Amino acid sequence: MFAVLKTGGKQYRVKSGDLLRVEKLAADAGEKVQFNEVLMLGGDDLVVGAPLIEDAGVQAEVVDQIKGDKLIHYVKRRRKHSSQRKKGHRQQLTLLRVTDILANGAGKSGVKAAIGAGSVSGAPAGKADKATPGKTAGAAIKTTNKSEAATLDAQANNDSEAAQDLTAITGIGPAAQKKLNEAGVFTYAQLAAVDAENFDAVKVKPEWIEQAKELA
């Protein structure tokens, strides 16, 4: 039996025992998670969702949190003072082992729903596709107050501390604060605890961490 599931904006065809690399999930190694967005089930009978199959799910065990291959992005502008820019990126991924495919009963399995690292955590199994308006991390929030937007983002990410204005730190502008927020850094204390060498979302400068420690 196989299933086609959707996660991180991508679709995967899986069967029990498969090793799978997906966009980073909010789960630790050894945890069991359940994907509730199942588009197709195959086996003796083929079942196609419209677009999802109700009460179906794919369960998997988290093997490890890993990073993908390094991608190099290089831009050169020939006729604009020969400007050039080069940067690398390694996508954060979650390595999984598929353990079970449920044709029904996923809503009552009690297994934690597979939620992206930047999404709302703790959603009940079987209801990942029915997020409450206003509480989804990806919901469009229209506001002219940047600190208010950061606070709403922190609440959407179920952050235990109130978001703080990181632009108070010399060198951090709105763009850098946005990238830090997307990586889950909302407070001075969180920024002070960042490992600058292994932090890929934005290049964190040592003076930012020192200032964050003082403000925290």
Rosetta silent file (secondary structure, phi, psi, omega in degrees, C-alpha in Angstrom):
SEQUENCE: MFAVLKTGGKQYRVKSGDLLRVEKLAADAGEKVQFNEVLMLGGDDLVVGAPLIEDAGVQAEVVDQIKGDKLIHYVKRRRKHSSQRKKGHRQQLTLLRVTDILANGAGKSGVKAAIGAGSVSGAPAGKADKATPGKTAGAAIKTTNKSEAATLDAQANNDSEAAQDLTAITGIGPAAQKKLNEAGVFTYAQLAAVDAENFDAVKVKPEWIEQAKELA
SCORE:     score description
SCORE:     0.000 S_00000001
   1 L     0.000  137.536  178.117    0.000    0.000    0.000 S_00000001
   2 E  -127.699  165.542  178.270    1.254    3.474   -0.842 S_00000001
   3 E  -140.679  152.436  172.187    0.103    7.008   -0.144 S_00000001
   4 E  -112.913  115.076 -177.878    0.675   10.441   -1.657 S_00000001
   5 E  -114.251  163.398  179.769    0.983   13.051    1.084 S_00000001
   6 E  -123.270  130.099  175.288    1.502   16.791    1.084 S_00000001
   7 E  -158.441  142.934  179.022    3.855   18.710    3.385 S_00000001
   8 L    60.642   28.006  179.445    5.983   21.833    3.064 S_00000001
   9 L    77.668    8.570 -179.745    4.342   22.701   -0.254 S_00000001
  10 E  -125.991  162.065  178.129    5.538   19.434   -1.837 S_00000001
  11 E  -116.023  141.922 -177.795    3.984   16.036   -2.538 S_00000001
  12 E  -133.439  136.707  174.042    5.608   12.690   -1.729 S_00000001
  13 E   -97.725  119.336 -173.442    4.716    9.119   -2.706 S_00000001
  14 E  -133.165  159.648  170.534    5.560    6.860    0.233 S_00000001
  15 E  -139.974  166.126 -176.120    5.056    3.359    1.556 S_00000001
  16 L   -57.726  131.440  179.735    5.747    1.781    4.937 S_00000001
  17 L    98.040  -11.541 -178.737    9.480    1.615    5.715 S_00000001
  18 L   -69.416  145.903  169.146   10.519    4.451    3.393 S_00000001
  19 E   -95.302  133.985 -171.525   13.075    7.059    4.493 S_00000001
  20 E  -135.069  135.910  174.221   11.849   10.533    3.651 S_00000001
  21 E  -109.335  121.683 -178.519   13.411   14.032    3.755 S_00000001
  22 E  -127.596  169.592  174.434   10.873   16.839    4.156 S_00000001
  23 E   -56.632  144.991 -171.534   10.889   20.541    5.044 S_00000001
  24 L   -50.635  131.954  178.227   11.798   20.964    8.727 S_00000001
  25 E  -107.605  155.705  177.330    9.101   19.869   11.174 S_00000001
  26 L   -83.620   75.680 -179.001    8.548   20.968   14.765 S_00000001
  27 L  -157.286  151.474  179.789    9.524   17.609   16.261 S_00000001
  28 L   -98.247  161.056  177.823   12.532   16.005   17.959 S_00000001
  29 L   -57.722  134.049 -179.140   14.391   12.829   16.985 S_00000001
  30 L    96.540  -17.571  179.038   12.489    9.771   18.185 S_00000001
  31 L   -75.517  154.298  176.339    9.081   11.463   18.131 S_00000001
  32 E  -106.883  133.561 -178.909    6.209   10.040   16.108 S_00000001
  33 E  -128.633  163.155 -178.494    4.248   12.379   13.849 S_00000001
  34 E  -131.670  128.132  175.752    1.264   12.026   11.556 S_00000001
  35 E   -91.122  122.578 -175.948    0.660   13.629    8.161 S_00000001
  36 L  -102.583   -6.807  177.485   -3.041   14.354    7.717 S_00000001
  37 L   -94.728   85.006 -178.846   -2.940   15.849    4.217 S_00000001
  38 E  -104.957  122.599 -175.728   -3.241   12.640    2.176 S_00000001
  39 E   -93.534  -28.282 -176.296   -4.071   13.119   -1.513 S_00000001
  40 E  -154.774  145.557  172.700   -4.130    9.502   -2.685 S_00000001
  41 E  -125.458  134.143 -179.753   -4.073    5.949   -1.357 S_00000001
  42 E  -126.850  152.943 -179.012   -3.045    3.002   -3.506 S_00000001
  43 L   166.218 -127.755  175.012   -3.146   -0.761   -3.038 S_00000001
  44 L   -64.503  -37.051  176.935   -5.905   -3.199   -3.867 S_00000001
  45 L  -126.458  143.400  178.392   -8.121   -0.174   -4.547 S_00000001
  46 L   -95.481  125.909  179.152   -7.074    3.302   -5.633 S_00000001
  47 E  -119.235  126.385 -179.516   -8.605    6.152   -3.631 S_00000001
  48 E  -114.778  130.845 -179.018   -8.196    9.748   -4.789 S_00000001
  49 L   -78.312  168.076 -179.625   -9.012   12.668   -2.512 S_00000001
  50 L  -135.911   69.923   -2.975  -11.011   15.750   -3.397 S_00000001
  51 L   -86.619  -17.447 -178.117   -8.498   17.193   -2.715 S_00000001
  52 L  -109.042  156.492  175.731   -7.796   15.292    0.561 S_00000001
  53 L   -91.603  119.129 -175.564   -8.946   11.885    1.780 S_00000001
  54 L   -64.913  133.731  174.620  -10.985   12.387    4.924 S_00000001
  55 L    67.103   15.650  175.347   -9.680   10.694    8.090 S_00000001
  56 L   -98.173  156.125 -179.669   -6.628    9.225    6.299 S_00000001
  57 E  -159.973  161.331  175.515   -3.100    9.702    7.553 S_00000001
  58 E  -124.338  122.518 -179.381    0.541    8.698    7.241 S_00000001
  59 E  -100.451  142.937 -178.229    2.515    8.085   10.437 S_00000001
  60 E  -148.789  155.946  177.381    6.286    8.402   10.614 S_00000001
  61 E  -105.419  133.251  179.348    9.100    8.447   13.171 S_00000001
  62 E   -74.770  119.859  179.126   11.536   11.360   13.228 S_00000001
  63 E   -85.455  -46.836 -177.796   15.057   10.002   12.670 S_00000001
  64 E  -168.966  159.974  170.384   16.985   13.294   12.810 S_00000001
  65 E   -97.406  121.805 -172.550   16.991   17.004   12.013 S_00000001
  66 E  -129.275  178.910  174.731   19.440   17.516    9.130 S_00000001
  67 E  -123.496  145.683  178.360   20.541   20.052    6.512 S_00000001
  68 L   -76.671 -178.251  178.293   20.420   19.671    2.748 S_00000001
  69 L   -65.356  149.943  179.592   23.295   20.137    0.331 S_00000001
  70 L   -71.773  132.123  176.645   24.814   23.611    0.128 S_00000001
  71 E  -110.747  132.386 -179.993   23.430   25.709   -2.705 S_00000001
  72 E  -102.890  126.893  177.519   25.493   28.607   -4.074 S_00000001
  73 E  -111.709  117.850 -175.914   23.682   31.687   -5.354 S_00000001
  74 E  -126.164  127.677  179.946   25.906   33.948   -7.448 S_00000001
  75 E  -126.966  130.385  175.484   24.829   37.193   -9.121 S_00000001
  76 E  -132.784  130.807  178.634   27.007   39.419  -11.293 S_00000001
  77 L  -107.281  113.583 -171.358   25.896   42.614  -13.020 S_00000001
  78 L   -65.553  -44.158 -169.456   28.149   43.333  -15.976 S_00000001
  79 L  -106.907   19.315  177.609   27.367   46.974  -16.634 S_00000001
  80 L  -122.978   68.797  178.753   26.722   48.247  -13.130 S_00000001
  81 L    60.369   24.871  178.423   30.222   48.808  -11.798 S_00000001
  82 L    53.293   38.965  179.256   30.855   45.041  -12.090 S_00000001
  83 L   -69.888  146.333  179.220   28.975   44.397   -8.840 S_00000001
  84 E  -147.566  153.432 -178.484   28.775   40.794   -7.734 S_00000001
  85 E  -146.164  136.296 -179.994   27.298   38.843   -4.861 S_00000001
  86 E  -135.671  130.083  177.475   27.764   35.276   -3.708 S_00000001
  87 E  -147.082  151.666 -179.984   25.979   33.503   -0.875 S_00000001
  88 E  -111.886  159.256  179.981   25.378   29.926    0.188 S_00000001
  89 E  -148.655  137.440  172.955   22.334   28.236    1.696 S_00000001
  90 L  -124.676  113.933 -176.813   21.644   24.859    3.331 S_00000001
  91 L   -69.110  135.572  176.754   17.954   24.068    3.724 S_00000001
  92 E   -79.992  128.966 -175.227   16.891   22.682    7.104 S_00000001
  93 E  -130.032  163.508  174.266   15.206   19.288    6.688 S_00000001
  94 E  -119.526  128.473  178.455   13.705   16.528    8.793 S_00000001
  95 E   -94.226  126.098 -175.245   14.624   12.892    8.123 S_00000001
  96 E  -124.908  156.108  168.798   11.701   10.502    8.691 S_00000001
  97 E  -120.638  118.559 -178.653   10.970    6.787    8.510 S_00000001
  98 E   -69.085  127.177 -176.766    7.387    5.984    7.448 S_00000001
  99 E  -107.498  -32.279 -174.880    5.873    3.511    9.916 S_00000001
 100 E  -157.684  147.906  174.917    2.196    3.210    8.992 S_00000001
 101 E  -120.041  121.015 -176.629   -0.408    4.291    6.434 S_00000001
 102 E  -105.327  120.387  176.341   -3.954    4.730    7.756 S_00000001
 103 L   -77.390  -23.780  176.785   -6.853    4.580    5.311 S_00000001
 104 L  -158.595  167.449  178.929   -9.170    5.730    8.119 S_00000001
 105 L    84.047    8.145 -178.316   -9.113    6.471   11.837 S_00000001
 106 H   -66.100  -32.283 -177.786   -6.332    9.078   11.639 S_00000001
 107 H   -67.561  -20.829 -178.413   -8.408   11.601   13.558 S_00000001
 108 H  -110.794   11.744 -176.768   -8.586    9.324   16.597 S_00000001
 109 L   -72.605  -28.493 -178.812   -5.023    8.001   16.516 S_00000001
 110 L    80.066    2.786 -179.691   -3.772   10.504   19.090 S_00000001
 111 L   -83.459  140.513 -179.178   -0.455   10.915   17.257 S_00000001
 112 E   -58.306  132.477  178.335    0.976   14.431   17.055 S_00000001
 113 E   -68.862  142.165  178.608    0.242   16.155   13.739 S_00000001
 114 L   -76.039  108.456 -176.731    3.271   16.885   11.546 S_00000001
 115 L  -116.292  138.574  177.460    3.575   20.676   11.707 S_00000001
 116 E   -61.118  153.262 -175.509    6.186   22.817    9.985 S_00000001
 117 L   -60.396  -25.652 -179.657    8.788   24.434   12.237 S_00000001
 118 L  -101.611   12.571 -177.427    7.322   27.883   11.582 S_00000001
 119 L  -105.465  178.205  178.739    3.672   26.890   12.002 S_00000001
 120 L   -66.789  130.108  179.217    1.289   26.603   14.928 S_00000001
 121 L   -94.941  159.486  174.878    2.314   23.702   17.193 S_00000001
 122 L    82.286   14.925  178.746    0.044   21.384   19.103 S_00000001
 123 L   -68.375  138.398 -178.202   -2.693   21.095   16.454 S_00000001
 124 L   -65.098  147.300 -178.898   -4.891   18.033   17.088 S_00000001
 125 L   -61.466  139.831  176.999   -4.346   15.041   14.824 S_00000001
 126 L    87.482   -4.112 -177.164   -6.602   14.899   11.797 S_00000001
 127 L  -127.653   25.508 -178.340   -7.325   18.641   11.798 S_00000001
 128 L   -67.272  -25.738 -177.315   -4.158   20.128   10.341 S_00000001
 129 L   -91.068    6.436 -179.441   -6.090   21.303    7.267 S_00000001
 130 L  -125.073   56.333 -177.487   -8.683   23.178    9.346 S_00000001
 131 L   -69.066  146.697  179.630   -6.583   25.819   11.051 S_00000001
 132 L   -73.840  129.328  179.534   -8.383   28.523   12.996 S_00000001
 133 L   -57.665  138.485  177.886   -8.354   31.898   11.165 S_00000001
 134 L    89.901  -11.646 -179.233   -6.039   34.411   12.808 S_00000001
 135 L  -118.001    7.536  178.708   -3.933   31.740   14.540 S_00000001
 136 L   -91.158  134.777 -176.456   -2.075   30.390   11.525 S_00000001
 137 L   -60.981  -32.479 -177.525    1.567   31.438   11.231 S_00000001
 138 L   -87.721    3.343 -179.105    1.176   31.967    7.477 S_00000001
 139 L   -63.818  142.110  179.744   -1.980   34.110    7.802 S_00000001
 140 L   -77.161  117.838 -179.863   -1.707   37.536    6.160 S_00000001
 141 L  -110.989  114.718 -178.207   -1.585   40.130    8.944 S_00000001
 142 L   -97.205  112.639  178.463   -2.036   43.690    7.729 S_00000001
 143 L  -155.369  147.205  178.876   -0.625   46.220   10.171 S_00000001
 144 L   -94.299   -8.112 -179.790    1.559   49.316    9.989 S_00000001
 145 L   -93.587  110.198 -174.874    2.990   48.760   13.474 S_00000001
 146 H   -65.649  -38.889  179.925    6.115   46.578   13.119 S_00000001
 147 H   -67.005  -34.849  177.417    6.331   45.724   16.809 S_00000001
 148 H   -66.135  -40.754  178.566    2.652   44.691   16.767 S_00000001
 149 H   -62.859  -41.158  178.876    3.281   42.462   13.760 S_00000001
 150 H   -63.888  -37.829  179.042    6.223   40.820   15.540 S_00000001
 151 H   -64.767  -42.934  179.329    4.045   40.208   18.599 S_00000001
 152 H   -64.561  -38.716  176.594    1.347   38.587   16.469 S_00000001
 153 H   -61.897  -41.878  179.767    3.979   36.429   14.758 S_00000001
 154 H   -63.105  -41.319  178.799    5.272   35.322   18.153 S_00000001
 155 H   -66.761  -38.371  178.838    1.769   34.392   19.287 S_00000001
 156 H   -63.756  -32.121  178.685    1.187   32.500   16.030 S_00000001
 157 L   -88.285    9.282  177.869    4.357   30.518   16.702 S_00000001
 158 L    59.593   34.575 -178.970    3.146   29.786   20.238 S_00000001
 159 L   -74.036  135.248 -173.569    6.165   31.643   21.636 S_00000001
 160 L   -76.662  -19.480 -178.504    6.096   31.775   25.438 S_00000001
 161 L  -110.820  148.847  178.525    7.655   35.244   25.667 S_00000001
 162 L   -67.026  140.953  179.928    6.318   38.510   24.249 S_00000001
 163 L   -66.878  147.080 -179.805    8.100   39.623   21.081 S_00000001
 164 L  -121.487  159.080 -177.928   10.539   42.492   21.463 S_00000001
 165 L   -79.393   99.462 -177.337   11.745   45.149   19.034 S_00000001
 166 H   -73.088  -14.715  179.326   15.044   43.725   17.780 S_00000001
 167 H   -71.682   -6.717  174.914   15.695   46.850   15.706 S_00000001
 168 H   -69.411  -16.965  178.050   16.733   48.524   18.972 S_00000001
 169 L   -84.827  129.792 -178.346   20.033   46.666   18.500 S_00000001
 170 L   -59.690  124.890  178.997   22.545   48.615   16.386 S_00000001
 171 L   104.321  -15.651  179.534   22.877   46.999   12.959 S_00000001
 172 L  -100.467  117.435  176.826   19.493   45.205   12.925 S_00000001
 173 L  -103.994 -176.230 -179.528   16.959   46.738   10.549 S_00000001
 174 H   -57.430  -38.813 -178.536   13.392   45.689    9.659 S_00000001
 175 H   -66.722  -44.372  179.327   14.617   43.158    7.060 S_00000001
 176 H   -66.270  -38.659  178.544   17.028   41.457    9.485 S_00000001
 177 H   -63.259  -40.006  179.257   14.362   41.431   12.213 S_00000001
 178 H   -60.914  -44.276  179.835   11.916   39.769    9.823 S_00000001
 179 H   -65.397  -38.633  177.851   14.429   37.012    9.008 S_00000001
 180 H   -65.068  -41.985  178.434   15.164   36.498   12.715 S_00000001
 181 H   -62.433  -41.133  179.586   11.436   36.273   13.471 S_00000001
 182 H   -64.417  -27.360  178.474   10.968   33.724   10.677 S_00000001
 183 L   -88.228    2.213  176.198   13.746   31.665   12.276 S_00000001
 184 L    93.761   12.563  179.431   11.955   31.789   15.645 S_00000001
 185 L  -103.699  112.398 -176.398   13.980   34.573   17.304 S_00000001
 186 L  -121.588  -17.203 -174.246   11.646   37.182   18.824 S_00000001
 187 L  -125.431  164.578  178.176   13.322   38.331   22.053 S_00000001
 188 H   -62.321  -39.250 -178.975   16.690   39.663   23.221 S_00000001
 189 H   -63.436  -40.416  178.920   17.207   36.520   25.319 S_00000001
 190 H   -66.512  -39.997  178.875   16.647   34.263   22.300 S_00000001
 191 H   -67.013  -36.785  179.881   19.081   36.324   20.200 S_00000001
 192 H   -65.132  -25.419 -177.800   21.674   36.215   22.989 S_00000001
 193 L   -92.830    1.305 -177.704   21.489   32.398   22.940 S_00000001
 194 L   -70.521  139.115  172.846   21.980   32.096   19.153 S_00000001
 195 L   -88.890  100.744 -172.140   24.984   30.148   17.870 S_00000001
 196 H   -58.507  -33.292 -175.842   26.235   32.638   15.278 S_00000001
 197 H   -72.671  -29.382 -175.587   28.371   30.073   13.410 S_00000001
 198 H  -110.786   13.398 -178.699   25.504   27.632   12.820 S_00000001
 199 L   -97.446  114.410 -171.094   22.667   30.125   12.351 S_00000001
 200 L   -95.735  -17.747 -173.457   21.677   30.175    8.660 S_00000001
 201 L   -62.564  -41.418  179.121   18.658   32.507    8.591 S_00000001
 202 L  -155.342  152.175  179.500   20.780   35.683    8.725 S_00000001
 203 L   -73.489  108.701 -177.979   24.427   36.481    9.432 S_00000001
 204 L   -87.715  123.954 -179.273   24.433   37.224   13.173 S_00000001
 205 L   -87.991  146.033 -179.857   27.213   39.576   14.241 S_00000001
 206 H   -56.091  -35.062 -179.057   28.957   39.136   17.619 S_00000001
 207 H   -68.417  -27.012  174.954   28.062   42.703   18.609 S_00000001
 208 H   -63.939  -43.926 -178.265   24.358   41.872   18.136 S_00000001
 209 H   -65.408  -40.056  179.363   24.672   39.044   20.642 S_00000001
 210 H   -64.023  -44.268  177.907   26.532   41.260   23.123 S_00000001
 211 H   -65.004  -38.048  179.362   23.906   43.994   22.876 S_00000001
 212 H   -63.651  -38.691  178.244   21.131   41.403   23.198 S_00000001
 213 H   -62.704  -40.975  179.781   22.700   40.065   26.398 S_00000001
 214 H   -66.775  -43.447 -178.741   22.762   43.566   27.870 S_00000001
 215 H   -70.507  -31.908  179.647   19.162   44.310   26.876 S_00000001
 216 L   -68.682    0.000    0.000   17.964   40.911   28.093 S_00000001
